[in-house]
Amino acid sequence: MILKEGRGVKRRRSHQSSLYRKEKIYAYLFISAPVIGFLVFTFVPSIYSLYGAFTDWNGLGQMNFIGLDNFKALFKDEYFYKAMYNTIFMMIGIPIGVVLSLLLALALNRGVPGTNVFRVIYYIPVISSIAAISILWQWAYNGDYGLVNQFLGFFGIKGPNWLQNVHTVKPALIIMAVWKGLGYTMLLYLAALQSVPKTFYEAAKLDGANALQSFWYITLPMVKPVTFFIIVTSVIGGAQIFTEIDVMTPNGGPEFSSASIVWYIWQKAFGNFQLGYASAMAVILGIFIFIVTYIQFRLNERSRFDMD
């Protein structure tokens, strides 16, 4: 009897272990797809690009090692500095977009009629093709028949040729970028606001807090993780802006005034076939993004410690 029970326990254990092995195999199969994708399309190209930054590679011929020559030429390139300045300048739209999306989320969170309709309307640009949206805004910004100047004409204002003016091309691109990302950040804030317990506001009201105090001491701290996520991802995305520039100002704008660093990298790599030089710029851009992201994480940790 004891032997039979022992054999039964062994069978159950072996059956469980075989199921565990199968589940483990299936788990590895599911995990392997993104891992392989990361290795093939991100890690290996990054290493290859890092090596290419130290060569005179033109994309077709042999890669000859030239040391730091690309970086020396890079730091003497005035267009590189201008492209970096343009990229950083256009990030002004990030805080503007954060404030506007938070205000919209606060308005929609009050349960006004037609909230779902407004959500859909604001989210349509997010799921739309960035190339198609860029073409539409290019038409809207046209100096002769654009909708923007027609709208300004109702107030007696003569609008400029937005994309062909050194002083207006960057603000025009910023407005379009804010408009496109507004729906995404608004929904993130709306989800965060709806997760705030109503008892917090009820307790604050009993203590005599007004609407502004409730917003400052309850709403803002509760949505802070979402704000941090939005700012970090927006900075990373803003540093890589390309499609809007290439579609709306294919020559980098008047006097190179709208060229972003990624657009300049693309121009050097596939326009001038200087892939080694472009790889050096990509390395600098990667370091810049890493430093900015690291600073943001450190500031977030410090502010969290101060709140505690």
C-alpha positions as CSV (number, residue, x, y, z in Angstrom):
1,M,0.0,0.0,0.0
2,I,2.8,2.4,0.9
3,L,4.6,1.5,-2.3
4,K,1.5,2.3,-4.4
5,E,1.1,5.7,-2.7
6,G,4.8,6.5,-3.2
7,R,4.5,5.7,-6.9
8,G,1.4,7.9,-7.2
9,V,3.2,10.8,-5.6
10,K,6.1,10.3,-7.9
11,R,3.8,10.3,-11.0
12,R,2.1,13.5,-9.8
13,R,5.4,15.2,-9.2
14,S,6.8,14.1,-12.6
15,H,3.5,15.3,-14.3
16,Q,3.7,18.6,-12.5
17,S,7.4,19.0,-13.4
18,S,6.7,18.3,-17.1
19,L,3.9,20.9,-17.0
20,Y,6.2,23.3,-15.4
21,R,8.8,22.7,-18.1
22,K,6.3,23.2,-20.8
23,E,5.1,26.4,-19.3
24,K,8.7,27.6,-19.0
25,I,9.3,26.8,-22.6
26,Y,6.2,28.7,-23.7
27,A,7.2,31.6,-21.5
28,Y,10.6,31.8,-23.1
29,L,9.0,31.6,-26.6
30,F,6.7,34.6,-25.8
31,I,9.6,36.5,-24.3
32,S,12.0,35.7,-27.2
33,A,10.1,37.8,-29.8
34,P,10.7,41.2,-28.1
35,V,14.2,40.2,-27.0
36,I,15.2,39.1,-30.5
37,G,13.6,42.3,-31.9
38,F,15.6,44.4,-29.5
39,L,18.8,42.6,-30.3
40,V,18.3,42.7,-34.1
41,F,16.8,46.2,-34.5
42,T,18.3,48.2,-31.6
43,F,21.3,46.7,-29.8
44,V,23.3,45.4,-32.8
45,P,22.6,48.6,-34.9
46,S,23.6,50.7,-31.9
47,I,26.9,48.9,-31.5
48,Y,27.5,49.0,-35.3
49,S,26.7,52.8,-35.3
50,L,29.1,53.3,-32.4
51,Y,31.9,51.7,-34.3
52,G,30.9,53.6,-37.5
53,A,31.3,56.9,-35.6
54,F,35.1,56.3,-35.6
55,T,35.3,55.5,-39.4
56,D,34.9,57.3,-42.7
57,W,32.1,55.0,-43.8
58,N,30.0,56.2,-46.7
59,G,27.4,53.4,-46.6
60,L,28.8,51.6,-49.6
61,G,32.6,51.3,-49.4
62,Q,34.9,49.9,-46.7
63,M,34.9,51.3,-43.1
64,N,38.3,52.8,-42.5
65,F,39.1,53.6,-38.9
66,I,39.9,57.3,-38.5
67,G,39.8,57.7,-34.7
68,L,38.2,60.9,-33.3
69,D,38.3,62.8,-36.6
70,N,34.5,62.8,-37.0
71,F,34.0,64.2,-33.5
72,K,36.7,66.9,-34.1
73,A,34.9,68.0,-37.3
74,L,31.6,67.8,-35.5
75,F,32.4,70.2,-32.8
76,K,33.6,72.7,-35.5
77,D,30.4,72.3,-37.5
78,E,28.2,75.4,-37.0
79,Y,25.2,73.5,-38.5
80,F,25.4,70.9,-35.8
81,Y,25.1,73.6,-33.1
82,K,22.3,75.2,-34.9
83,A,20.4,71.9,-35.3
84,M,20.9,71.2,-31.6
85,Y,19.7,74.7,-30.7
86,N,16.6,74.2,-32.9
87,T,15.8,70.9,-31.3
88,I,16.1,72.2,-27.7
89,F,14.1,75.4,-28.6
90,M,11.2,73.3,-30.0
91,M,11.0,71.5,-26.7
92,I,9.4,74.7,-25.3
93,G,6.2,73.0,-26.5
94,I,6.5,70.3,-23.8
95,P,5.6,72.5,-20.7
96,I,2.9,74.2,-22.8
97,G,1.4,70.9,-23.8
98,V,1.6,69.6,-20.2
99,V,-0.3,72.7,-18.8
100,L,-3.0,72.6,-21.6
101,S,-3.6,68.9,-21.3
102,L,-3.9,69.1,-17.5
103,L,-6.5,71.9,-17.9
104,L,-8.4,70.0,-20.4
105,A,-8.3,66.9,-18.2
106,L,-9.6,68.9,-15.3
107,A,-12.5,70.2,-17.4
108,L,-13.4,66.8,-18.7
109,N,-13.2,65.3,-15.3
110,R,-16.0,67.5,-14.1
111,G,-18.5,65.4,-16.0
112,V,-19.6,68.0,-18.5
113,P,-22.0,66.8,-21.2
114,G,-20.4,65.3,-24.3
115,T,-17.2,64.3,-22.5
116,N,-16.8,61.1,-24.5
117,V,-17.2,63.0,-27.7
118,F,-14.4,65.5,-26.7
119,R,-12.1,62.6,-25.8
120,V,-12.5,61.1,-29.2
121,I,-12.0,64.5,-31.0
122,Y,-8.8,65.3,-29.0
123,Y,-7.4,61.7,-29.5
124,I,-7.9,61.5,-33.3
125,P,-4.6,63.4,-34.0
126,V,-2.7,61.0,-31.8
127,I,-3.7,57.9,-33.9
128,S,-3.4,59.7,-37.2
129,S,-0.3,59.5,-39.4
130,I,2.2,62.1,-38.5
131,A,3.1,62.5,-42.2
132,A,-0.6,63.2,-43.1
133,I,-1.0,65.6,-40.3
134,S,2.2,67.4,-41.3
135,I,0.9,67.8,-44.9
136,L,-2.4,69.2,-43.5
137,W,-0.6,71.7,-41.3
138,Q,1.7,72.7,-44.2
139,W,-1.4,73.7,-46.1
140,A,-2.9,75.5,-43.1
141,Y,0.3,77.5,-42.7
142,N,0.5,78.5,-46.4
143,G,1.0,82.3,-46.6
144,D,-1.4,82.8,-49.5
145,Y,-4.4,80.5,-48.9
146,G,-3.7,78.8,-45.6
147,L,-6.5,78.5,-43.0
148,V,-4.4,80.1,-40.3
149,N,-3.9,83.4,-42.2
150,Q,-7.6,83.3,-43.3
151,F,-8.6,83.1,-39.7
152,L,-6.3,85.9,-38.7
153,G,-7.7,88.0,-41.6
154,F,-11.1,88.1,-39.9
155,F,-9.5,90.2,-37.2
156,G,-7.6,92.4,-39.7
157,I,-4.3,90.7,-39.1
158,K,-2.0,89.9,-42.1
159,G,-0.3,86.6,-41.3
160,P,3.2,85.8,-42.4
161,N,4.3,82.9,-44.6
162,W,4.8,80.8,-41.5
163,L,7.1,78.1,-42.8
164,Q,9.2,80.4,-44.9
165,N,9.9,82.9,-42.2
166,V,12.9,82.5,-39.8
167,H,11.0,84.0,-36.9
168,T,7.8,82.0,-37.3
169,V,8.8,78.6,-38.5
170,K,9.8,77.2,-35.1
171,P,6.7,78.5,-33.3
172,A,4.6,77.0,-36.1
173,L,6.1,73.6,-35.6
174,I,5.7,73.9,-31.8
175,I,2.0,74.7,-32.2
176,M,1.5,71.6,-34.4
177,A,3.4,69.3,-32.1
178,V,1.4,70.5,-29.0
179,W,-1.8,70.0,-30.9
180,K,-0.9,66.5,-32.0
181,G,0.2,65.3,-28.5
182,L,-2.6,67.0,-26.6
183,G,-5.1,64.1,-26.7
184,Y,-2.6,61.5,-25.4
185,T,-1.4,63.5,-22.4
186,M,-4.9,64.6,-21.7
187,L,-6.1,61.0,-21.4
188,L,-3.2,60.1,-19.1
189,Y,-4.1,63.0,-16.8
190,L,-7.8,62.2,-17.0
191,A,-7.0,58.6,-15.9
192,A,-4.8,59.9,-13.0
193,L,-7.5,62.4,-11.9
194,Q,-10.2,59.7,-11.8
195,S,-8.0,57.6,-9.6
196,V,-7.7,60.3,-6.9
197,P,-10.0,59.3,-4.0
198,K,-12.9,61.8,-3.6
199,T,-12.5,61.5,0.2
200,F,-9.3,63.7,-0.1
201,Y,-11.3,66.6,-1.5
202,E,-14.1,66.1,0.9
203,A,-11.7,66.2,3.9
204,A,-10.0,69.3,2.4
205,K,-13.4,71.0,2.0
206,L,-14.3,70.2,5.6
207,D,-11.0,71.8,6.7
208,G,-11.9,75.0,4.8
209,A,-9.6,74.6,1.8
210,N,-10.7,76.4,-1.4
211,A,-10.6,75.0,-5.0
212,L,-7.1,76.4,-5.6
213,Q,-5.7,74.9,-2.4
214,S,-7.2,71.6,-3.2
215,F,-5.6,71.6,-6.6
216,W,-2.2,72.6,-5.3
217,Y,-2.0,70.3,-2.3
218,I,-4.0,67.3,-3.6
219,T,-4.4,67.2,-7.4
220,L,-0.8,68.2,-8.4
221,P,0.9,65.7,-6.0
222,M,-1.4,62.9,-7.0
223,V,-0.8,63.4,-10.7
224,K,3.0,63.9,-10.3
225,P,4.0,60.4,-11.5
226,V,2.0,61.0,-14.7
227,T,3.6,64.4,-15.1
228,F,7.1,62.9,-14.7
229,F,6.3,60.1,-17.2
230,I,5.0,62.6,-19.8
231,I,8.0,65.0,-19.4
232,V,10.5,62.2,-19.7
233,T,8.9,60.6,-22.8
234,S,8.3,64.0,-24.4
235,V,11.9,65.0,-24.0
236,I,13.1,61.8,-25.5
237,G,10.6,62.1,-28.4
238,G,11.3,65.8,-28.8
239,A,15.0,65.2,-29.2
240,Q,14.2,62.8,-32.1
241,I,11.7,65.0,-34.0
242,F,12.1,64.4,-37.7
243,T,9.0,63.7,-39.8
244,E,7.4,67.1,-39.2
245,I,10.6,68.8,-40.2
246,D,11.2,66.7,-43.3
247,V,7.6,67.1,-44.6
248,M,6.9,70.7,-43.7
249,T,10.3,72.2,-44.3
250,P,12.2,69.7,-46.5
251,N,15.3,72.0,-46.8
252,G,15.6,72.6,-43.1
253,G,13.6,75.8,-43.2
254,P,14.9,79.3,-44.2
255,E,18.5,79.7,-43.1
256,F,18.5,76.3,-41.5
257,S,16.1,77.6,-38.8
258,S,13.9,74.5,-38.5
259,A,16.4,71.7,-38.9
260,S,16.5,69.3,-36.0
261,I,19.5,67.2,-35.0
262,V,17.8,64.0,-36.3
263,W,17.0,65.7,-39.6
264,Y,20.6,66.8,-39.9
265,I,21.8,63.3,-39.1
266,W,19.5,61.9,-41.8
267,Q,20.7,64.6,-44.3
268,K,24.4,63.8,-43.7
269,A,23.8,60.0,-43.7
270,F,21.5,59.6,-46.7
271,G,21.9,62.9,-48.5
272,N,25.7,63.3,-48.4
273,F,26.5,59.6,-47.7
274,Q,28.6,60.5,-44.7
275,L,27.4,57.7,-42.5
276,G,30.4,57.8,-40.2
277,Y,29.9,61.5,-39.5
278,A,26.2,60.9,-39.0
279,S,27.0,58.1,-36.6
280,A,29.2,60.4,-34.6
281,M,26.2,62.9,-34.3
282,A,23.9,60.0,-33.3
283,V,26.4,59.1,-30.5
284,I,26.4,62.7,-29.2
285,L,22.6,62.8,-29.4
286,G,22.3,59.5,-27.4
287,I,24.6,60.9,-24.7
288,F,22.6,64.1,-24.6
289,I,19.3,62.1,-24.1
290,F,20.8,59.9,-21.5
291,I,22.1,62.9,-19.5
292,V,18.8,64.8,-19.6
293,T,16.9,61.7,-18.7
294,Y,19.2,60.9,-15.8
295,I,18.9,64.5,-14.5
296,Q,15.1,64.2,-14.6
297,F,15.2,61.0,-12.6
298,R,17.5,62.5,-10.0
299,L,15.3,65.6,-9.7
300,N,12.2,63.4,-9.3
301,E,13.8,61.3,-6.6
302,R,14.9,64.5,-4.7
303,S,11.4,66.0,-4.9
304,R,9.9,62.7,-3.7
305,F,12.3,62.8,-0.7
306,D,11.4,66.4,0.1
307,M,7.7,65.5,0.0
308,D,8.3,62.5,2.4
